[in-house]
Amino acid sequence: MPLTKKIIELLSKKFNTNITILGDYEKSNNTSILDNDNGTILVVSNRDQFYFKDLHRNLWLSVLDPFHIDGKQYYPQLGDSYTLNHGVQYSFATKEAIVEMASNYFAKHAD
């Protein structure tokens, strides 16, 4: 299924009351779906930057720009993973993989 269709399908489902959808993927620059109980979230910005954060605060990103963490500069590639001093892990994945993780998680909360 094409990525846009999968995102629209995910955001159009009816969810339990603990799930909040902010924005409209087709009309907004920023869209997110959030589990208010534990902070799990999928964020899509400008239709090309994706991130998914799980309940353990681990983060998967599609953004491949250099970034600074713990005083170091990193140049991530797809598949790279960085663990911060406090244990949170940043991983870099494709947009499709991030949407798939989010779809699998939020499907458990469909009404």
Secondary structure, 3 states (H helix, E strand, C coil): CCHHHHHHHHHHCCECCCEEEECCCCCCCEEEEEECCCCCEEEEECCCEEEEECCCCCEEECCCCCEEECCEEECCCCCCEEECCCCCEEEECCHHHHHHHHHHHHHCCEC
